[in-house]
Amino acid sequence: MNRLFKWGITAAAVILLCVISYIFTDIQVAVWFHTHNNSWTDDVFNIITDCGESQWYLAAGIVLFAVFRKTNPFRAYSGLYLFMSVAVSGISADIIKYIAGRARPILYFSQQLYGFNCFHYDYEWISFPSGHAATAFSAAIVLTILYPRWRILFLFSGALIAFSRILLTQHYVSDVIAGSFLGIITSILLYNLYFKTKLDVSESHEI
């Protein structure tokens, strides 16, 4: 119950942060980056943002599971954990996107449209939450749990990918906050509910 209470408080804090960002900072930050971006930063951060594409992690995870499932259980379940975390957070993000129907910054720049219009399926209306941020942080948390020695690198990489969505004005700040939290909570829940036992048992038999 204590853990559930803590997660409830954390979720409430994230929601409040998103609301505050929506009201006070989303437009201002998006306009600032839209005005100050240049081709050099766009080129660099387009490469970074591509690292938030879910297919890389899904493919790596399923390949690890398929290759090592009979010879190295730890690596096999590590791959399955990565695959499931990215898949579940990505699917969850897509469902929320379509229900929420939030206008992307591009619609504000072109038509001054800002806010939500539920059940929109067009790309310009699926801004909340950020799928790239969800993928980046779900993968970062998985790797942090598996290889805690490198946690600073993994978390920094996840944050950089998430930030790229703001800098490239593909998402608002609140979109990225929500997507990041979704990725984090998905990976932690999957670990505690299923993979913790599998990975602990498997690690003891690692070749």
VEXKOL-595755 format. One record per residue (C-alpha): residue in three letters; y, x, z. Coordinates in steps of 0.05 Angstrom, whole numbers, padded with zeros to 5 digits, always signed. Layout:
ALAYXZ/...
//
This chain:
MET+00000+00000+00000/ASN+00047+00058+00016/ARG+00036+00088-00053/LEU+00046+00020-00086/PHE+00111+00011-00047/LYS+00136+00079-00070/TRP+00120+00063-00143/GLY+00156-00004-00135/ILE+00218+00031-00108/THR+00215+00082-00164/ALA+00208+00028-00217/ALA+00266-00010-00187/ALA+00308+00053-00187/VAL+00291+00066-00260/ILE+00309-00005-00280/LEU+00375+00000-00242/LEU+00390+00066-00276/CYS+00376+00035-00344/VAL+00422-00024-00328/ILE+00478+00023-00306/SER+00469+00065-00368/TYR+00469+00003-00412/ILE+00534-00022-00383/PHE+00573+00043-00374/THR+00546+00102-00414/ASP+00501+00084-00472/ILE+00555+00070-00523/GLN+00600+00127-00501/VAL+00544+00179-00504/ALA+00519+00154-00572/VAL+00589+00155-00601/TRP+00603+00225-00574/PHE+00540+00254-00606/HIS+00551+00215-00670/THR+00621+00245-00675/HIS+00604+00317-00654/ASN+00536+00329-00687/ASN+00532+00379-00744/SER+00480+00397-00794/TRP+00456+00458-00755/THR+00441+00420-00691/ASP+00411+00363-00730/ASP+00363+00410-00766/VAL+00341+00443-00701/PHE+00332+00378-00663/ASN+00297+00344-00720/ILE+00243+00396-00713/ILE+00242+00385-00637/THR+00239+00310-00644/ASP+00179+00315-00691/CYS+00141+00344-00632/GLY+00146+00274-00601/GLU+00104+00243-00657/SER+00042+00214-00624/GLN-00007+00232-00679/TRP-00007+00306-00659/TYR-00031+00291-00589/LEU-00078+00236-00609/ALA-00112+00281-00660/ALA-00116+00340-00613/GLY-00144+00297-00557/ILE-00199+00265-00598/VAL-00218+00331-00631/LEU-00225+00364-00562/PHE-00269+00307-00538/ALA-00313+00307-00600/VAL-00322+00383-00602/PHE-00335+00395-00527/ARG-00367+00331-00502/LYS-00436+00363-00499/THR-00418+00435-00481/ASN-00355+00433-00438/PRO-00342+00368-00400/PHE-00276+00391-00371/ARG-00246+00405-00440/ALA-00277+00342-00468/TYR-00248+00297-00414/SER-00182+00334-00418/GLY-00178+00315-00491/LEU-00197+00243-00476/TYR-00145+00240-00421/LEU-00091+00266-00469/PHE-00113+00216-00523/MET-00115+00156-00476/SER-00048+00172-00442/VAL-00010+00179-00507/ALA-00045+00119-00538/VAL-00033+00072-00479/SER+00039+00093-00469/GLY+00052+00087-00544/ILE+00021+00018-00550/SER+00058-00006-00488/ALA+00123+00021-00516/ASP+00112-00015-00582/ILE+00097-00081-00548/ILE+00160-00076-00506/LYS+00201-00055-00567/TYR+00182-00117-00606/ILE+00193-00164-00547/ALA+00260-00133-00527/GLY+00289-00127-00597/ARG+00344-00078-00578/ALA+00392-00055-00632/ARG+00390+00020-00647/PRO+00455+00061-00646/ILE+00457+00059-00722/LEU+00473-00016-00719/TYR+00530-00002-00671/PHE+00559+00051-00717/SER+00553+00007-00779/GLN+00563-00064-00753/GLN+00585-00058-00680/LEU+00520-00092-00659/TYR+00498-00076-00588/GLY+00447-00108-00543/PHE+00382-00146-00547/ASN+00355-00198-00595/CYS+00284-00213-00576/PHE+00224-00210-00623/HIS+00256-00169-00678/TYR+00207-00127-00719/ASP+00256-00087-00762/TYR+00263-00013-00747/GLU+00336-00021-00730/TRP+00318-00070-00675/ILE+00263-00033-00637/SER+00304+00017-00597/PHE+00280+00001-00526/PRO+00242+00039-00499/SER+00239+00106-00536/GLY+00169+00117-00562/HIS+00181+00191-00572/ALA+00202+00198-00499/ALA+00141+00160-00477/THR+00096+00205-00518/ALA+00131+00269-00496/PHE+00126+00254-00422/SER+00056+00225-00424/ALA+00032+00290-00457/ALA+00075+00333-00410/ILE+00046+00300-00348/VAL-00025+00307-00374/LEU-00015+00381-00387/THR+00020+00390-00320/ILE-00039+00359-00283/LEU-00090+00400-00323/TYR-00051+00466-00321/PRO-00001+00462-00262/ARG+00017+00536-00268/TRP+00056+00519-00332/ARG+00086+00454-00307/ILE+00159+00477-00315/LEU+00147+00493-00388/PHE+00111+00427-00402/LEU+00163+00384-00366/PHE+00221+00421-00398/SER+00189+00411-00467/GLY+00181+00337-00453/ALA+00253+00331-00430/LEU+00278+00368-00491/ILE+00240+00323-00539/ALA+00266+00261-00502/PHE+00337+00289-00504/SER+00331+00301-00580/ARG+00328+00225-00589/ILE+00396+00218-00556/LEU+00428+00277-00592/LEU+00404+00251-00660/THR+00430+00182-00640/GLN+00363+00149-00653/HIS+00364+00120-00583/TYR+00410+00105-00526/VAL+00405+00140-00459/SER+00373+00079-00426/ASP+00320+00076-00481/VAL+00300+00148-00465/ILE+00300+00137-00390/ALA+00254+00077-00397/GLY+00209+00112-00447/SER+00203+00174-00404/PHE+00184+00133-00343/LEU+00133+00094-00383/GLY+00100+00159-00406/ILE+00100+00187-00335/ILE+00071+00126-00301/THR+00018+00116-00355/SER-00010+00187-00347/ILE-00009+00185-00271/LEU-00042+00116-00268/LEU-00097+00136-00317/TYR-00110+00200-00278/ASN-00115+00164-00211/LEU-00155+00105-00236/TYR-00206+00142-00280/PHE-00196+00215-00299/LYS-00186+00246-00231/THR-00259+00240-00213/LYS-00282+00258-00283/LEU-00240+00321-00287/ASP-00256+00343-00216/VAL-00331+00336-00229/SER-00326+00366-00298/GLU-00285+00425-00276/SER-00337+00446-00227/HIS-00387+00451-00285/GLU-00339+00484-00334/ILE-00372+00538-00376/
//
